[in-house]
Protein backbone atom coordinates (compact mmCIF):
# COMPACT_ATOMS: atom_id res chain seq x y z
CA UNK A 1 0.00 0.00 0.00
CA UNK A 2 1.02 3.63 -0.51
CA UNK A 3 2.22 6.16 2.06
CA UNK A 4 -0.90 8.15 1.18
CA UNK A 5 -3.12 5.26 2.29
CA UNK A 6 -1.21 4.86 5.52
CA UNK A 7 -1.39 8.60 6.25
CA UNK A 8 -5.14 8.59 5.57
CA UNK A 9 -5.69 5.75 8.04
CA UNK A 10 -3.42 7.44 10.56
CA UNK A 11 -5.68 10.50 10.46
CA UNK A 12 -8.74 8.30 10.96
CA UNK A 13 -7.17 6.63 14.00
CA UNK A 14 -6.24 9.99 15.53
CA UNK A 15 -9.78 11.25 14.90
CA UNK A 16 -11.22 8.19 16.58
CA UNK A 17 -8.98 8.55 19.64
CA UNK A 18 -9.88 12.25 19.79
CA UNK A 19 -13.57 11.37 20.05
CA UNK A 20 -13.09 8.82 22.87
CA UNK A 21 -10.43 6.63 24.53
CA UNK A 22 -9.95 3.47 22.48
CA UNK A 23 -8.34 0.06 22.78
CA UNK A 24 -6.39 -1.18 19.79
CA UNK A 25 -9.20 -3.66 19.16
CA UNK A 26 -11.69 -0.74 19.03
CA UNK A 27 -9.58 0.76 16.24
CA UNK A 28 -9.61 -2.54 14.36
CA UNK A 29 -13.37 -2.75 14.82
CA UNK A 30 -14.12 0.83 13.75
CA UNK A 31 -11.81 0.59 10.74
CA UNK A 32 -12.76 -2.95 9.78
CA UNK A 33 -13.03 -1.98 6.11
CA UNK A 34 -9.36 -1.05 6.10
CA UNK A 35 -6.49 -3.44 5.47
CA UNK A 36 -5.12 -4.90 8.75
CA UNK A 37 -1.53 -4.20 7.73
CA UNK A 38 -2.32 -0.59 6.78
CA UNK A 39 -3.68 -0.09 10.29
CA UNK A 40 -0.49 -1.61 11.77
CA UNK A 41 1.67 0.73 9.71
CA UNK A 42 -0.48 3.76 10.53
CA UNK A 43 -0.36 2.92 14.20
CA UNK A 44 3.42 2.53 13.95
CA UNK A 45 3.60 6.09 12.62
CA UNK A 46 1.47 7.32 15.50
CA UNK A 47 3.88 5.64 17.94
CA UNK A 48 6.87 7.21 16.24
CA UNK A 49 5.26 10.64 16.47
CA UNK A 50 4.28 9.91 20.12
CA UNK A 51 0.77 11.23 19.52
CA UNK A 52 -0.97 9.01 22.08
CA UNK A 53 -1.01 8.51 25.82
CA UNK A 54 -2.81 5.76 27.74
CA UNK A 55 -5.58 6.19 30.29
CA UNK A 56 -5.88 4.09 33.48
CA UNK A 57 -7.70 1.31 31.60
CA UNK A 58 -4.89 1.13 29.04
CA UNK A 59 -6.95 2.82 26.31
CA UNK A 60 -5.28 5.15 23.85
CA UNK A 61 -6.01 8.87 24.15
CA UNK A 62 -4.59 11.74 22.14
CA UNK A 63 -1.92 13.64 24.05
CA UNK A 64 -3.24 16.96 25.23
CA UNK A 65 -0.40 18.82 23.49
CA UNK A 66 -1.05 17.09 20.14
CA UNK B 1 12.03 -33.28 5.69
CA UNK B 2 13.59 -33.60 9.11
CA UNK B 3 12.19 -35.05 12.31
CA UNK B 4 13.28 -31.76 13.96
CA UNK B 5 10.88 -29.83 11.74
CA UNK B 6 7.52 -28.50 12.93
CA UNK B 7 5.84 -29.52 9.65
CA UNK B 8 7.01 -33.10 10.02
CA UNK B 9 5.75 -33.20 13.60
CA UNK B 10 2.32 -31.84 12.61
CA UNK B 11 1.99 -34.30 9.73
CA UNK B 12 3.02 -37.33 11.78
CA UNK B 13 0.90 -36.30 14.78
CA UNK B 14 -2.15 -35.88 12.52
CA UNK B 15 -1.58 -39.33 11.03
CA UNK B 16 -1.16 -40.95 14.44
CA UNK B 17 -4.11 -39.10 16.03
CA UNK B 18 -7.02 -38.57 13.62
CA UNK B 19 -8.67 -35.28 14.55
CA UNK B 20 -5.50 -34.15 16.29
CA UNK B 21 -4.75 -31.65 13.51
CA UNK B 22 -7.42 -29.35 12.15
CA UNK B 23 -6.97 -27.42 8.90
CA UNK B 24 -9.30 -24.42 8.69
CA UNK B 25 -9.86 -23.15 5.14
CA UNK B 26 -12.51 -20.56 5.95
CA UNK B 27 -11.25 -16.97 6.11
CA UNK B 28 -10.24 -15.86 9.60
CA UNK B 29 -9.32 -12.32 10.59
CA UNK B 30 -6.17 -11.43 12.51
CA UNK B 31 -8.33 -9.27 14.73
CA UNK B 32 -9.19 -11.51 17.74
CA UNK B 33 -10.75 -14.29 15.65
CA UNK B 34 -8.09 -16.99 15.77
CA UNK B 35 -7.78 -16.60 19.54
CA UNK B 36 -11.57 -16.80 19.89
CA UNK B 37 -11.55 -20.10 17.99
CA UNK B 38 -8.78 -21.51 20.19
CA UNK B 39 -10.77 -20.50 23.27
CA UNK B 40 -13.90 -22.17 21.94
CA UNK B 41 -12.02 -25.45 21.50
CA UNK B 42 -10.70 -25.00 25.03
CA UNK B 43 -14.26 -24.61 26.35
CA UNK B 44 -15.11 -27.87 24.57
CA UNK B 45 -12.07 -29.47 26.23
CA UNK B 46 -10.44 -30.15 22.90
CA UNK B 47 -6.88 -29.27 21.97
CA UNK B 48 -6.29 -29.94 18.28
CA UNK B 49 -3.32 -28.40 16.53
CA UNK B 50 -4.91 -25.82 14.22
CA UNK B 51 -3.59 -24.63 10.88
CA UNK B 52 -5.41 -21.48 9.77
CA UNK B 53 -4.82 -21.70 6.02
CA UNK B 54 -6.77 -18.60 4.98
CA UNK B 55 -5.77 -15.58 7.02
CA UNK B 56 -7.45 -12.44 5.71
CA UNK B 57 -4.92 -10.02 4.26
CA UNK B 58 -2.00 -12.46 4.36
CA UNK B 59 -0.57 -15.25 2.23
CA UNK B 60 1.07 -16.80 5.28
CA UNK B 61 -0.93 -19.40 7.24
CA UNK B 62 -0.94 -19.47 11.04
CA UNK B 63 -0.20 -22.64 12.97
CA UNK B 64 -1.59 -22.58 16.50
CA UNK B 65 -2.25 -24.82 19.52
CA UNK B 66 0.88 -26.91 18.90
CA UNK B 67 1.70 -26.79 22.64
CA UNK B 68 -1.84 -27.31 23.92
CA UNK B 69 -1.94 -30.96 24.91
CA UNK B 70 0.00 -33.46 26.99
CA UNK B 71 -0.71 -35.96 24.23
CA UNK B 72 1.18 -33.85 21.67
CA UNK B 73 4.19 -33.47 23.97
CA UNK B 74 4.19 -37.20 24.70
CA UNK B 75 4.08 -37.83 20.94
CA UNK B 76 7.00 -35.44 20.48
CA UNK B 77 9.06 -37.51 22.90
CA UNK B 78 7.74 -40.76 21.45
CA UNK B 79 6.24 -42.02 24.72
CA UNK B 80 2.80 -42.63 26.22
CA UNK B 81 1.19 -39.78 28.18
CA UNK B 82 1.67 -41.67 31.44
CA UNK B 83 5.42 -41.86 30.82
CA UNK B 84 5.74 -38.19 29.86
CA UNK B 85 6.83 -36.65 33.21
CA UNK B 86 9.52 -39.22 33.96
CA UNK B 87 10.85 -39.25 30.41
CA UNK B 88 10.95 -35.44 30.33
CA UNK B 89 12.96 -35.44 33.58
CA UNK B 90 15.31 -38.15 32.34
CA UNK B 91 16.08 -36.59 28.96
CA UNK B 92 16.47 -33.06 30.33
CA UNK B 93 19.60 -34.22 32.11
CA UNK B 94 21.20 -35.73 29.01
CA UNK B 95 22.87 -32.85 27.24
CA UNK B 96 23.91 -33.35 23.60
CA UNK B 97 25.88 -30.68 21.79
CA UNK B 98 24.28 -29.29 18.60
CA UNK B 99 25.55 -29.78 15.09
CA UNK B 100 25.95 -26.98 12.54
CA UNK B 101 24.14 -27.22 9.20
CA UNK B 102 24.82 -24.96 6.20
CA UNK B 103 22.14 -23.52 3.90
CA UNK B 104 19.12 -23.72 6.21
CA UNK B 105 15.70 -23.41 4.57
CA UNK B 106 14.97 -20.14 6.41
CA UNK B 107 17.52 -18.37 4.21
CA UNK B 108 15.26 -18.89 1.21
CA UNK B 109 13.96 -15.32 1.41
CA UNK B 110 15.92 -12.63 3.24
CA UNK B 111 14.91 -8.99 3.72
CA UNK B 112 17.62 -6.73 5.09
CA UNK B 113 18.11 -3.09 6.02
CA UNK B 114 15.37 -0.77 4.82
CA UNK B 115 13.48 -3.67 3.24
CA UNK B 116 12.72 -5.11 6.66
CA UNK B 117 8.98 -4.90 7.32
CA UNK B 118 7.61 -6.98 10.16
CA UNK B 119 4.08 -5.81 9.38
CA UNK B 120 4.11 -8.09 6.32
CA UNK B 121 3.85 -11.02 8.73
CA UNK B 122 0.38 -12.03 9.99
CA UNK B 123 0.77 -10.71 13.53
CA UNK B 124 -2.53 -11.25 15.37
CA UNK B 125 -4.39 -9.29 18.01
CA UNK B 126 -5.54 -11.62 20.80
CA UNK B 127 -7.86 -9.84 23.26
CA UNK B 128 -9.78 -6.59 23.31
CA UNK B 129 -7.55 -4.49 25.54
CA UNK B 130 -4.22 -5.68 24.11
CA UNK B 131 -2.02 -2.69 23.31
CA UNK B 132 -1.32 -3.81 19.75
CA UNK B 133 -0.79 -6.95 17.65
CA UNK B 134 1.58 -9.39 19.38
CA UNK B 135 4.03 -12.14 18.59
CA UNK B 136 3.43 -14.87 21.17
CA UNK B 137 5.48 -17.72 19.71
CA UNK B 138 8.68 -15.82 19.07
CA UNK B 139 11.54 -17.69 20.70
CA UNK B 140 14.26 -15.18 21.56
CA UNK B 141 17.80 -16.49 21.11
CA UNK B 142 20.88 -14.73 22.51
CA UNK B 143 24.36 -15.30 23.92
CA UNK B 144 25.76 -14.33 27.29
CA UNK B 145 28.00 -11.30 26.53
CA UNK B 146 30.44 -12.52 29.21
CA UNK B 147 30.62 -16.30 28.67
CA UNK B 148 29.14 -16.84 25.21
CA UNK B 149 26.72 -19.47 26.55
CA UNK B 150 23.51 -19.38 24.55
CA UNK B 151 19.96 -19.13 25.76
CA UNK B 152 16.49 -19.28 24.25
CA UNK B 153 13.16 -18.33 25.72
CA UNK B 154 9.70 -17.08 24.91
CA UNK B 155 8.86 -13.45 25.55
CA UNK B 156 5.88 -11.42 24.42
CA UNK B 157 6.65 -9.07 21.55
CA UNK B 158 4.50 -6.07 20.75
CA UNK B 159 4.43 -4.86 17.19
CA UNK B 160 5.47 -1.20 17.14
CA UNK B 161 6.54 -0.55 13.58
CA UNK B 162 8.08 -2.09 10.46
CA UNK B 163 11.38 -2.77 12.24
CA UNK B 164 10.52 -2.28 15.88
CA UNK B 165 9.06 -4.49 18.61
CA UNK B 166 8.46 -3.91 22.29
CA UNK B 167 9.62 -6.82 24.46
CA UNK B 168 9.07 -7.69 28.09
CA UNK B 169 11.71 -9.85 29.79
CA UNK B 170 9.60 -10.10 32.94
CA UNK B 171 10.45 -13.71 33.76
CA UNK B 172 13.78 -12.22 34.86
CA UNK B 173 15.82 -15.28 33.98
CA UNK B 174 18.74 -15.68 31.56
CA UNK B 175 17.61 -13.31 28.79
CA UNK B 176 16.98 -10.56 31.32
CA UNK B 177 20.45 -11.13 32.83
CA UNK B 178 22.22 -11.28 29.45
CA UNK B 179 20.59 -8.00 28.42
CA UNK B 180 21.61 -6.45 31.74
CA UNK B 181 25.22 -7.59 31.22
CA UNK B 182 25.32 -6.24 27.65
CA UNK B 183 23.82 -2.96 28.78
CA UNK B 184 26.44 -2.67 31.55
CA UNK B 185 29.06 -2.84 28.77
CA UNK B 186 27.15 -0.15 26.86
CA UNK B 187 26.19 -2.64 24.13
CA UNK B 188 23.00 -3.73 22.46
CA UNK B 189 22.22 -7.45 22.88
CA UNK B 190 22.07 -9.33 19.58
CA UNK B 191 18.88 -11.35 19.49
CA UNK B 192 17.17 -13.61 16.96
CA UNK B 193 13.42 -14.14 17.13
CA UNK B 194 12.61 -17.61 15.86
CA UNK B 195 9.12 -18.74 14.84
CA UNK B 196 7.75 -22.12 13.80
CA UNK B 197 9.54 -24.73 15.86
CA UNK B 198 9.12 -28.36 16.84
CA UNK B 199 7.50 -28.63 20.31
CA UNK B 200 10.65 -30.20 21.74
CA UNK B 201 12.35 -26.84 21.22
CA UNK B 202 9.59 -25.25 23.27
CA UNK B 203 10.24 -27.76 26.05
CA UNK B 204 13.98 -27.07 25.91
CA UNK B 205 13.56 -23.29 25.93
CA UNK B 206 11.57 -23.43 29.14
CA UNK B 207 14.10 -25.63 30.95
CA UNK B 208 16.53 -24.58 33.70
CA UNK B 209 19.92 -26.07 32.74
CA UNK B 210 23.11 -25.15 34.66
CA UNK B 211 24.56 -21.76 33.67
CA UNK B 212 27.25 -23.28 31.43
CA UNK B 213 24.81 -25.42 29.43
CA UNK B 214 22.96 -23.97 26.44
CA UNK B 215 19.31 -24.69 25.72
CA UNK B 216 20.40 -26.24 22.41
CA UNK B 217 22.20 -28.97 24.40
CA UNK B 218 18.97 -29.59 26.35
CA UNK B 219 17.07 -29.83 23.05
CA UNK B 220 19.60 -32.41 21.83
CA UNK B 221 18.95 -34.50 24.92
CA UNK B 222 15.20 -34.29 24.37
CA UNK B 223 15.53 -35.22 20.67
CA UNK B 224 18.09 -37.97 21.53
CA UNK B 225 20.25 -36.55 18.75
CA UNK B 226 22.19 -33.31 18.15
CA UNK B 227 19.98 -30.32 17.45
CA UNK B 228 20.67 -28.97 13.98
CA UNK B 229 21.52 -25.27 14.11
CA UNK B 230 22.50 -22.72 11.47
CA UNK B 231 24.09 -19.29 11.43
CA UNK B 232 22.10 -16.07 11.17
CA UNK B 233 23.04 -13.66 8.39
CA UNK B 234 23.38 -10.30 10.16
CA UNK B 235 24.16 -11.25 13.74
CA UNK B 236 26.55 -13.69 15.41
CA UNK B 237 23.99 -16.25 16.56
CA UNK B 238 22.99 -19.80 15.72
CA UNK B 239 19.32 -20.77 15.52
CA UNK B 240 17.45 -24.01 14.84
CA UNK B 241 17.94 -25.01 11.20
CA UNK B 242 14.30 -25.94 10.61
CA UNK B 243 12.77 -22.67 11.81
CA UNK B 244 10.03 -21.23 9.61
CA UNK B 245 10.88 -17.56 10.18
CA UNK B 246 13.86 -15.82 11.81
CA UNK B 247 13.93 -12.12 12.67
CA UNK B 248 17.44 -10.89 13.39
CA UNK B 249 18.17 -7.77 15.41
CA UNK B 250 19.13 -6.29 18.76
CA UNK B 251 17.59 -5.36 22.09
CA UNK B 252 18.70 -1.78 22.48
CA UNK B 253 20.78 -0.72 25.46
CA UNK B 254 19.37 2.02 27.68
CA UNK B 255 16.14 2.31 25.70
CA UNK B 256 12.79 1.68 27.37
CA UNK B 257 9.36 2.40 25.95
CA UNK B 258 5.83 1.63 27.12
CA UNK B 259 4.79 -1.94 26.28
CA UNK B 260 1.49 -3.70 26.95
CA UNK B 261 -1.12 -4.24 28.14
CA UNK B 262 -1.36 -7.85 27.08
CA UNK B 263 -3.57 -10.77 28.13
CA UNK B 264 -1.16 -12.88 30.17
CA UNK B 265 -0.98 -16.45 31.47
CA UNK B 266 -2.38 -15.25 34.80
CA UNK B 267 -5.77 -14.65 33.16
CA UNK B 268 -5.42 -10.89 33.58
CA UNK B 269 -4.24 -8.06 31.43
CA UNK B 270 -0.72 -7.19 32.34
CA UNK B 271 0.60 -3.66 32.25
CA UNK B 272 3.80 -4.68 34.01
CA UNK B 273 6.69 -4.88 31.62
CA UNK B 274 10.45 -4.45 31.49
CA UNK B 275 9.74 -2.21 28.46
CA UNK B 276 12.74 -3.25 26.37
CA UNK B 277 12.91 -2.41 22.66
CA UNK B 278 13.98 -4.72 19.83
CA UNK B 279 15.13 -3.34 16.49
CA UNK B 280 15.09 -5.71 13.50
CA UNK B 281 17.97 -5.91 11.00
CA UNK B 282 16.74 -8.76 8.82
CA UNK B 283 13.81 -11.11 8.29
CA UNK B 284 14.58 -14.58 6.96
CA UNK B 285 11.92 -17.01 5.84
CA UNK B 286 11.68 -20.40 4.26
CA UNK B 287 9.57 -20.88 1.14
CA UNK B 288 5.83 -20.62 1.95
CA UNK B 289 6.46 -20.21 5.68
CA UNK B 290 4.09 -20.94 8.55
CA UNK B 291 3.65 -18.23 11.16
CA UNK B 292 3.35 -19.78 14.59
CA UNK B 293 1.04 -18.34 17.23
CA UNK B 294 0.65 -19.46 20.84
CA UNK B 295 -2.81 -18.76 22.22
CA UNK B 296 -2.77 -15.93 24.72
CA UNK B 297 -4.03 -15.81 28.33
CA UNK B 298 -4.83 -19.02 30.19
CA UNK B 299 -5.40 -21.25 27.16
CA UNK B 300 -3.49 -24.53 27.25
CA UNK B 301 -1.35 -23.64 24.24
CA UNK B 302 0.21 -20.95 26.42
CA UNK B 303 0.43 -22.60 29.81
CA UNK B 304 0.54 -26.38 29.30
CA UNK B 305 4.29 -26.43 28.56
CA UNK B 306 4.91 -24.39 31.71
CA UNK B 307 2.97 -26.94 33.77
CA UNK B 308 4.86 -29.86 32.26
CA UNK B 309 8.21 -28.26 32.92
CA UNK B 310 7.36 -27.41 36.51
CA UNK B 311 6.01 -30.89 37.15
CA UNK B 312 9.24 -32.39 35.80
CA UNK B 313 11.47 -30.03 37.80
CA UNK B 314 9.49 -30.55 41.02
CA UNK B 315 9.62 -34.32 40.59
CA UNK B 316 13.37 -34.13 40.04
CA UNK B 317 13.96 -31.91 43.09
CA UNK B 318 11.70 -33.81 45.49
CA UNK B 319 12.92 -37.24 44.38
CA UNK B 320 16.40 -36.31 45.58
CA UNK B 321 15.19 -36.14 49.19
CA UNK B 322 12.03 -38.27 49.36
CA UNK B 323 12.10 -41.84 48.08
CA UNK B 324 8.42 -42.19 47.23
CA UNK B 325 7.06 -39.32 45.14
CA UNK B 326 3.85 -40.55 43.53
CA UNK B 327 2.50 -37.72 41.38
CA UNK B 328 3.01 -34.02 40.73
CA UNK B 329 0.41 -31.74 39.18
CA UNK B 330 0.66 -28.04 38.34
CA UNK B 331 -2.98 -27.25 37.56
CA UNK B 332 -4.50 -24.79 35.13
CA UNK B 333 -6.45 -23.35 38.11
CA UNK B 334 -3.13 -21.95 39.32
CA UNK B 335 -2.32 -20.59 35.85
CA UNK B 336 0.03 -23.58 35.46
CA UNK B 337 2.54 -21.53 37.41
CA UNK B 338 1.54 -20.64 40.95
CA UNK B 339 0.17 -23.89 42.42
CA UNK B 340 1.56 -27.41 42.77
CA UNK B 341 0.06 -30.58 44.23
CA UNK B 342 2.54 -33.28 45.20
CA UNK B 343 1.55 -36.71 46.49
CA UNK B 344 4.04 -38.80 48.45
CA UNK B 345 4.08 -42.09 50.31
CA UNK B 346 5.28 -41.10 53.75
CA UNK B 347 7.99 -43.30 55.23
CA UNK B 348 9.27 -41.00 57.99
CA UNK B 349 7.62 -38.35 60.17
CA UNK B 350 8.03 -34.79 58.91
CA UNK B 351 8.60 -35.60 55.25
CA UNK B 352 5.69 -33.47 54.04
CA UNK B 353 6.91 -30.32 55.78
CA UNK B 354 10.47 -31.07 54.65
CA UNK B 355 9.29 -31.12 51.04
CA UNK B 356 7.36 -27.82 51.09
CA UNK B 357 10.35 -25.42 50.86
CA UNK B 358 12.02 -27.70 48.31
CA UNK B 359 9.02 -27.42 45.99
CA UNK B 360 8.70 -23.67 46.53
CA UNK B 361 12.38 -23.29 45.71
CA UNK B 362 12.11 -25.02 42.36
CA UNK B 363 10.70 -21.96 40.64
CA UNK B 364 10.04 -18.46 41.89
CA UNK B 365 6.58 -18.45 40.29
CA UNK B 366 5.34 -21.16 42.67
CA UNK B 367 3.47 -19.69 45.62
CA UNK B 368 1.08 -22.42 46.84
CA UNK B 369 2.22 -25.97 47.42
CA UNK B 370 0.03 -28.75 48.78
CA UNK B 371 1.63 -32.00 49.92
CA UNK B 372 -0.74 -34.96 49.90
CA UNK B 373 -0.77 -38.65 50.75
CA UNK B 374 -0.53 -41.19 47.96
CA UNK B 375 -4.23 -42.13 48.24
CA UNK B 376 -5.14 -38.69 46.88
CA UNK B 377 -5.44 -38.21 43.12
CA UNK B 378 -3.54 -34.96 42.54
CA UNK B 379 -5.11 -34.60 39.09
CA UNK B 380 -8.60 -34.46 40.70
CA UNK B 381 -8.92 -31.09 42.43
CA UNK B 382 -12.04 -32.22 44.29
CA UNK B 383 -9.94 -34.95 45.89
CA UNK B 384 -7.20 -32.42 46.73
CA UNK B 385 -9.67 -30.02 48.34
CA UNK B 386 -11.23 -32.91 50.29
CA UNK B 387 -7.82 -33.76 51.70
CA UNK B 388 -7.28 -30.12 52.68
CA UNK B 389 -10.73 -30.03 54.30
CA UNK B 390 -10.26 -33.21 56.33
CA UNK B 391 -6.50 -33.52 57.02
CA UNK B 392 -5.39 -29.94 57.65
CA UNK B 393 -5.31 -27.91 60.84
CA UNK B 394 -4.45 -24.34 59.95
CA UNK B 395 -2.41 -23.61 63.08
CA UNK B 396 0.03 -26.46 62.52
CA UNK B 397 -0.14 -27.50 58.87
CA UNK B 398 0.28 -24.22 57.01
CA UNK B 399 3.66 -22.60 56.45
CA UNK B 400 4.01 -19.10 55.02
CA UNK B 401 7.04 -17.20 53.75
CA UNK B 402 6.56 -13.43 53.47
CA UNK B 403 7.99 -11.10 50.80
CA UNK B 404 9.69 -13.71 48.65
CA UNK B 405 10.72 -13.45 45.00
CA UNK B 406 7.60 -14.00 42.92
CA UNK B 407 6.15 -13.45 39.48
CA UNK B 408 5.96 -9.83 38.51
CA UNK B 409 2.84 -10.54 36.43
CA UNK B 410 0.95 -11.93 39.43
CA UNK B 411 -1.52 -9.10 40.07
CA UNK B 412 -1.49 -9.85 43.80
CA UNK B 413 2.31 -9.44 44.01
CA UNK B 414 3.90 -6.09 44.76
CA UNK B 415 5.04 -3.91 41.87
CA UNK B 416 8.56 -5.28 42.49
CA UNK B 417 7.23 -8.83 42.18
CA UNK B 418 7.39 -9.74 45.87
CA UNK B 419 4.91 -12.33 47.00
CA UNK B 420 4.06 -14.41 50.05
CA UNK B 421 4.33 -18.16 49.65
CA UNK B 422 2.27 -20.85 51.32
CA UNK B 423 2.79 -24.54 51.87
CA UNK B 424 0.02 -26.82 53.09
CA UNK B 425 0.75 -30.18 54.67
CA UNK B 426 -2.45 -32.06 53.80
CA UNK B 427 -1.09 -35.46 54.76
CA UNK B 428 -2.32 -37.60 57.63
CA UNK B 429 -0.03 -37.49 60.70
CA UNK B 430 2.61 -40.17 60.16
CA UNK B 431 2.38 -43.20 62.43
CA UNK B 432 -0.69 -41.95 64.29
CA UNK B 433 -4.25 -43.21 64.27
CA UNK B 434 -6.43 -41.28 61.84
CA UNK B 435 -9.93 -41.61 60.41
CA UNK B 436 -10.35 -44.53 58.07
CA UNK B 437 -11.15 -43.51 54.51
CA UNK B 438 -14.34 -44.94 53.05
CA UNK B 439 -13.57 -47.44 50.36
CA UNK B 440 -15.88 -49.73 48.40
CA UNK B 441 -15.12 -53.43 48.00
CA UNK B 442 -13.15 -53.64 44.68
CA UNK B 443 -15.25 -56.60 43.55
CA UNK B 444 -18.42 -54.57 44.06
CA UNK B 445 -16.87 -51.64 42.16
CA UNK B 446 -16.25 -53.91 39.17
CA UNK B 447 -19.74 -55.38 39.49
CA UNK B 448 -21.35 -51.94 39.64
CA UNK B 449 -19.39 -50.74 36.61
CA UNK B 450 -20.68 -53.66 34.58
CA UNK B 451 -24.21 -53.18 36.01
CA UNK B 452 -24.40 -49.47 35.16
CA UNK B 453 -22.92 -50.05 31.69
CA UNK B 454 -25.59 -52.69 31.06
CA UNK B 455 -28.26 -50.12 32.00
CA UNK B 456 -26.87 -47.83 29.35
CA UNK B 457 -25.21 -45.41 31.79
Interface residues (C-beta under 8 A of the other chain):
Chain A: X23 X24 X25 X26 X28 X29 X32 X35 X36 X37 X40 X41 X43 X44 X45 X47 X48 X54 X57 X58
Chain B: X29 X30 X31 X32 X56 X57 X58 X119 X120 X123 X125 X127 X128 X129 X130 X131 X132 X133 X159 X160 X161 X162 X164 X258 X260 X261 X269 X271
